[in-house]
Amino acid sequence: MYAQEKLILALRPAVSFALEVLAVRQPLFFKLIPYSDECFLLLHFSLEWNSLVRSSGSISEAFYSLRRDCAKSAFEANSELAALPRKSIATSLLCNVMVPYLKSKFDELYERVSGGNATRLLQGLSSNVERDEQHPRARLKSALIRLYPFLSSAYDLVHLAYNLLYLFERIQYFSPLLHMQRLIVRRLSLKEMQVTMRQPGPRDLPKSKFWRFLSSVLTGFKYGLIVGVFAFKAIEYYYRVENHSSRKSNAILKPPEPIGQSQSADAGLPRSKDDCPICRKKRTNPAACVSRPMRTLIRAYLLACSGFAAKLFAFFFSN
């Protein structure tokens, strides 16, 4: 149950990564990158609807051979082949698609309004929310910043409590959302697997060729998307291991080369001071001296020259 719940969470980064790759190859997809959450919402809704109609379970539940049943009819004799009611399909779509989407949007809104973790650690919450308390918008912002962490933590704690109670068989509902819908999740029996392999599902789709074709496309895309998630995770793991190994190899420094025998201070210098120590040829240009006596001598020489030379001297030696 926990694995099937986490499987759908990996679809969102996989869809975002696919949009980024398509945008690199086709610039038209750049317009969809800011709306990646909405694109994932439409895709998730279509796949969930098709999976709930055909197999009476969500995408991840159908992948692990699970299905949903009403709590009242779960232990009846003819419940194995009973289809999921339309009301249960609608509530399942609402809880599986809209609730995670709204929660992610509220998380982004809270991070944007509160300024992020760095602002909360360095400045605290009081410095940002105590200004302009008289305005309704400021009051709403203050209430969101102060109450939302507690509401989010309470939701996570209730969800964790349901998971633990379900693990120890104290309750038949895996999550509070399933409890609100009065739905339980169970494994498919052998008879149900055989029936599912022979026909599309307990409730067949409309007999129109278009709906049958659309259902087949969505079913194939569902399994292809799950395979793509595993491929995305494998690529992510490969690059993580490669970066870790490269950092680990770069951290090891090579030992220094052994120090040779000490040489004298005059080693490598030419015999005559008139020879260049680099090319070993006799010097043809005089050395430059930047000392004050030399500058004075150059100034006196240039003053005795023509007016053009004096202007050059005044330009370069004005300071």
PyMOL commands that set and color helices and strands:
alter all, ss='L'
color gray80, all
select helices_A, chain A and resi 2-25+27-55+59-63+86-114+116-122+126-129+136-167+176-181+190-198+209-251+292-303+307-316
alter helices_A, ss='H'
color red, helices_A
select strands_A, chain A and resi 66-70+183-187
alter strands_A, ss='S'
color yellow, strands_A
deselect
rebuild
show_as cartoon
